Amino acid sequence: MSALVVGHAANTPSKVARYLSSGADGVEIDVFWPDIAHPPENQPKRLSGAVARWVLQAFTTRLRRYRVAEVLDAAREMGAKVVVLDIKTAPPQAFEGVGDVIFTSKNHLLLRQLAVEWGHVVYPTIHSRPVRPWEVVEEAGGKGASIHYSFVDEELIREFKERGLGIMVWTINDAATAMRLVEAGADFITTDRPELVAPAVRYGVLPSLYGIYRRASGSIH
């Protein structure tokens, strides 16, 4: 099995460390980038309120940007094999020079910009089962798709593999499901429980049998 285990929502250096020490190969980091501008109906009536809100928004934007960079640096320093940035809100220029990562997002137009204009690897997030899901990916300039596990089956994986596209499945917290999808050809398994999922992905054994496997194989990992 060659799939990679990705720790879900690793938004702090401590969570990155916990995931990687628990068997994850890499991490996914959520990216929020609040817009300083507000719709007219949400503007405060007093000037003091407007200034206070602007300062708060500006500070929050800077703080969150710093945190993303900090977590990304931590993941690389700790030896993560893959880093996924899941964009919730952010402009494409925010990621200039970010390096070797995979981008996922529900915003497929944003991903297309990142792929076509900036040359990044993107995996559009899909929350459903389109008739031709690979067309959604190709339209966004993607190298694969990030799909909720409830919509992933052997047929879908086969369709993607025939077109040279990758599959990132989220969020799987039980070993049996992870093992089944990896055997079917999934490339990335996103999870909150790498200590349960990693043995299934790497060695094809359930956690309850992992100790027996280690003793029999002489493995210490």
ROGUKE-96375 format. One line per 10 residues: number of its first residue (from 0); their letters; for each residue y, z, x of C-alpha. Coordinates in Angstrom, 3 decimals. Layout:
BEGIN
NUM) A) Y:Z:X  ...
This chain:
BEGIN
0) MSALVVGHAA) 0.000:0.000:0.000  3.414:-0.958:1.345  5.852:0.323:-1.282  8.644:2.689:-0.276  9.375:5.992:-2.008  13.067:6.482:-2.833  14.552:9.873:-3.716  16.565:9.634:-6.933  20.272:10.632:-7.133  20.425:12.067:-3.615
10) NTPSKVARYL) 24.136:12.767:-3.902  24.480:15.509:-1.276  23.330:15.777:2.345  21.138:18.754:1.416  19.366:16.736:-1.263  18.867:13.878:1.177  17.256:16.317:3.606  15.033:17.788:0.911  13.822:14.390:-0.261  13.122:13.046:3.227
20) SSGADGVEID) 11.313:16.211:4.264  9.224:15.998:1.068  7.879:12.550:1.844  10.526:10.087:0.632  11.113:7.004:2.783  14.703:6.661:1.642  17.255:7.731:-0.930  19.372:6.465:-3.781  23.012:7.599:-3.909  25.132:7.370:-7.063
30) VFWPDIAHPP) 28.601:5.868:-6.591  31.470:6.795:-8.937  34.970:5.466:-8.354  37.411:6.678:-11.050  40.222:4.346:-11.997  43.658:5.909:-11.493  45.108:3.807:-14.317  44.662:5.039:-17.880  44.941:3.215:-21.220  48.334:3.792:-22.918
40) ENQPKRLSGA) 46.857:5.977:-25.656  45.573:8.389:-23.030  48.815:8.742:-21.108  50.300:12.277:-21.142  53.623:12.600:-22.980  55.452:14.604:-20.310  56.351:13.361:-16.852  54.938:16.517:-15.244  51.627:15.899:-16.976  51.576:12.274:-15.823
50) VARWVLQAFT) 52.233:13.258:-12.215  49.606:16.002:-12.303  47.003:13.629:-13.715  47.807:10.942:-11.130  47.499:13.417:-8.259  44.220:14.752:-9.634  42.785:11.273:-10.062  43.920:10.174:-6.609  42.438:13.298:-5.020  39.177:12.885:-6.915
60) TRLRRYRVAE) 38.904:9.266:-5.829  39.394:10.155:-2.182  37.045:13.114:-2.428  34.262:11.106:-4.004  34.685:8.275:-1.531  34.395:10.762:1.315  31.309:12.297:-0.221  29.566:8.941:-0.585  30.315:8.099:3.047  29.169:11.553:4.139
70) VLDAAREMGA) 25.887:11.308:2.248  25.305:7.764:3.495  25.869:8.863:7.087  23.545:11.835:6.594  20.791:9.611:5.242  21.012:7.320:8.245  21.144:10.188:10.730  18.047:11.715:9.136  16.112:8.476:9.535  16.028:7.058:5.998
80) KVVVLDIKTA) 14.225:3.710:6.021  16.136:2.477:2.990  19.364:3.519:1.266  20.166:2.415:-2.262  23.710:2.683:-3.629  23.637:2.792:-7.422  27.131:1.755:-8.485  28.392:3.406:-11.644  32.049:2.442:-11.167  33.592:0.895:-8.061
90) PPQAFEGVGD) 35.420:-2.252:-6.896  33.508:-4.602:-4.578  36.033:-4.185:-1.742  35.093:-0.502:-1.551  31.899:-1.503:0.256  33.310:-3.610:3.046  31.423:-2.779:6.215  28.995:-0.407:4.487  26.082:-1.872:6.403  22.433:-2.334:5.539
100) VIFTSKNHLL) 21.897:-0.977:2.020  20.575:-2.178:-1.339  22.997:-2.155:-4.258  21.903:-1.540:-7.834  24.087:-1.434:-10.939  24.260:-2.220:-14.645  27.374:-4.233:-13.778  25.706:-7.507:-12.866  29.007:-9.336:-12.410  30.004:-6.814:-9.753
110) LRQLAVEWGH) 26.642:-7.262:-8.051  27.116:-11.024:-8.057  30.431:-10.559:-6.243  28.769:-8.312:-3.689  25.955:-10.808:-3.160  27.859:-14.085:-3.165  31.197:-13.068:-1.625  30.104:-10.224:0.649  26.485:-11.111:1.460  24.947:-7.828:0.277
120) VVYPTIHSRP) 21.415:-7.342:-1.044  21.552:-6.538:-4.760  18.963:-5.467:-7.328  20.438:-5.673:-10.859  19.529:-2.705:-13.045  17.623:-3.719:-16.187  17.102:-1.330:-19.107  15.089:-3.697:-21.273  12.479:-6.456:-21.137  14.253:-9.835:-21.276
130) VRPWEVVEEA) 12.130:-12.851:-22.075  12.886:-14.225:-18.599  13.989:-11.231:-16.535  13.972:-13.191:-13.282  16.773:-15.369:-14.679  18.936:-12.246:-15.070  18.282:-11.406:-11.427  18.903:-14.909:-10.125  22.143:-15.224:-12.120  23.413:-12.055:-10.412
140) GGKGASIHYS) 22.427:-13.344:-6.981  19.774:-10.653:-6.697  16.808:-10.347:-4.368  14.957:-8.303:-6.987  15.482:-5.989:-9.956  15.729:-2.255:-10.546  13.815:-1.695:-13.787  12.938:1.391:-15.822  9.227:2.089:-15.489  8.620:1.833:-19.246
150) FVDEELIREF) 9.332:-1.917:-19.082  7.281:-2.649:-15.975  3.730:-3.933:-16.209  1.432:-6.104:-14.140  2.604:-9.287:-15.853  6.260:-8.639:-15.044  5.471:-7.763:-11.433  3.388:-10.917:-11.092  6.211:-13.048:-12.513  8.648:-11.586:-10.004
160) KERGLGIMVW) 6.285:-11.965:-7.058  5.658:-15.617:-7.908  9.411:-16.163:-7.556  9.750:-14.164:-4.342  11.658:-11.326:-6.026  11.249:-7.617:-5.402  10.701:-4.797:-7.908  12.297:-1.352:-7.749  10.898:0.948:-10.457  12.676:4.090:-11.694
170) TINDAATAMR) 12.342:6.979:-12.307  8.663:7.908:-11.820  7.689:11.560:-11.423  3.932:11.390:-11.840  1.531:10.190:-9.192  -0.826:8.240:-11.451  1.926:5.971:-12.783  3.306:5.440:-9.285  -0.136:4.552:-7.949  -0.781:2.085:-10.767
180) LVEAGADFIT) 2.517:0.237:-10.277  2.230:0.151:-6.499  -1.258:-1.305:-6.798  0.246:-3.921:-9.124  2.784:-4.835:-6.442  5.955:-2.739:-6.951  8.086:-2.565:-3.799  10.099:0.626:-4.379  9.300:3.731:-6.402  12.326:5.865:-7.268
190) TDRPELVAPA) 11.449:9.493:-7.989  12.719:13.052:-8.285  9.381:14.338:-6.928  8.520:12.625:-3.639  6.153:15.460:-2.739  3.960:14.327:-5.676  4.536:10.598:-5.556  4.484:9.883:-1.804  0.750:10.634:-1.253  -0.144:8.337:-4.157
200) VRYGVLPSLY) 2.052:5.541:-2.829  1.032:5.827:0.813  -2.630:6.729:0.579  -3.682:5.929:-2.958  -4.684:9.522:-3.727  -3.467:11.991:-6.343  -1.706:15.156:-5.101  -4.694:17.325:-6.035  -6.861:15.289:-3.648  -4.289:14.892:-0.882
210) GIYRRASGSI) -5.416:17.990:1.038  -9.012:16.743:1.057  -7.818:13.319:2.200  -5.831:14.799:5.084  -8.757:16.861:6.308  -11.162:13.948:6.050  -8.845:11.504:7.817  -7.498:13.971:10.372  -3.971:13.085:9.271  -1.197:15.637:9.585
220) H) 1.395:13.656:7.593
